[in-house]
Amino acid sequence: MPRTSQDAIAVAERMRLTFDLYATGEVLMRQRICRENPNLSPAEIEARLAAWLQTRPGAEHGDADGRPGSWPRTRKA
């Protein structure tokens, strides 16, 4: 939790940078798909981008460290 307004600004700037990097990565991957498959329609390009986002190597279970879990979590008795 930010302690000062300066901390809050720094957190907001890091978050904005994170979103900018994500958007840039998405644009680059879309361009790669277009370059490798010039005959695809815009809808097919978006479908391939969505599929890549869900199954990209190294993040098959999401971007977090650790083992995949179920949701909602169940408590052990």
C-alpha positions in Angstrom: 0.0 0.0 0.0 1.5 3.4 -1.0 2.4 5.5 2.1 2.7 8.9 0.4 1.3 10.6 -2.7 4.8 10.2 -4.3 4.6 6.4 -3.6 1.2 6.3 -5.2 2.5 8.2 -8.3 5.4 5.8 -8.6 3.0 2.8 -8.3 0.7 4.3 -11.0 3.7 5.0 -13.3 4.9 1.4 -13.0 1.4 0.1 -13.6 1.0 2.3 -16.7 4.4 1.1 -18.0 3.3 -2.5 -17.5 0.2 -1.9 -19.5 2.2 -0.1 -22.2 4.6 -3.0 -22.4 1.7 -5.5 -22.7 0.1 -3.5 -25.5 3.4 -3.3 -27.3 4.0 -7.0 -27.0 0.5 -7.7 -28.4 1.1 -5.3 -31.4 4.4 -7.1 -32.1 2.9 -10.5 -31.9 0.0 -9.4 -34.2 2.6 -8.1 -36.7 4.5 -11.4 -36.5 1.4 -13.4 -37.2 0.6 -11.2 -40.2 4.1 -11.5 -41.5 4.2 -15.3 -41.2 0.6 -15.7 -42.6 -0.1 -12.9 -45.1 -3.3 -14.5 -46.3 -5.1 -14.5 -43.0 -8.2 -12.4 -42.5 -8.2 -9.9 -39.6 -10.6 -12.2 -37.7 -8.2 -15.1 -38.1 -5.3 -13.0 -37.0 -7.1 -12.0 -33.8 -8.1 -15.6 -33.2 -4.5 -16.7 -33.5 -3.4 -13.9 -31.2 -6.0 -14.9 -28.6 -4.8 -18.5 -28.8 -1.2 -17.5 -28.4 -2.1 -15.4 -25.4 -3.7 -18.4 -23.7 -1.0 -21.0 -24.6 2.2 -19.1 -25.1 5.3 -21.2 -24.1 6.3 -20.8 -20.5 2.9 -19.5 -19.3 0.6 -22.4 -19.9 -0.8 -22.1 -16.4 -0.5 -18.3 -16.2 2.3 -16.0 -15.4 2.6 -16.7 -11.7 5.2 -18.9 -10.0 4.2 -22.1 -8.3 1.8 -24.9 -9.0 -1.6 -24.4 -10.7 -4.5 -24.5 -8.2 -8.3 -24.7 -8.4 -10.7 -21.8 -7.9 -12.4 -21.3 -5.6 -9.9 -22.7 -3.2 -11.1 -25.6 -1.0 -9.8 -25.9 2.6 -8.3 -29.2 3.7 -10.0 -30.6 6.8 
